[in-house]
Amino acid sequence: LRHGDTVSNLRHRPIRLLDHIGQHLVQLLDGTRDRESLRAELERAVRNGQFAVYREGKPIAEMDDALKELDDHLDLNLTSLAQAALLVS
């Protein structure tokens, strides 16, 4: 995952992750974090410059705007990961 954007799901099928947020998120999904903790970890990564938050294909330059958009990206990625059989409840 550190060198690509594809992972195998529970059905052993390759799944391409949506974006850098999804790639970072998958590495955090070890069952020890709730949504609030995941959001905090993602915010820390954005603030540290590990990845940018995008809107309409362009990185959001203003940090406050990027962090507001982060919630939508988190929800979108969690939904996508669940639908792709990458999450277990």
Buried (B, 14 or more C-beta within 10 A) or exposed (E): EEEEBEBEBEEEEEBEBBBBBBBBBBEEBEEEBEEEEBBEBBBEBBEEEEBBBBEEEEEBEEEEEBBEBBEEBBEBBBEBBEEBBBBEE
